[in-house]
Amino acid sequence: MSTNTNGHQTTTRVAGKAHEAVDRVAKTAGNAEEYTREQASHADESLREAAAQGRQKAEDVLGRVNSYVSDNPMISIGIAFAAGALYWSLKRSR
């Protein structure tokens, strides 16, 4: 009968150790998940800021181009014509 009691104690000890190991893994996984969520949040914020800056720069450039075209309409038409001619020249040579 002592063998059965020793076997039960061993099983209980092994089960306790297994529960401790599972608890440690769960805590580590929880910490890793929290860290990952924080990093994703920071990356999302950075991406949104970069997108806003890009939009602002594009609006600035567009405003300058509009201003230049308004101030210099004939030069702008000449530049557009030259760019179109160059484009078609390059496209035709292929």
Long-range contacts (C-beta under 8 A, 24 or more apart in sequence): none
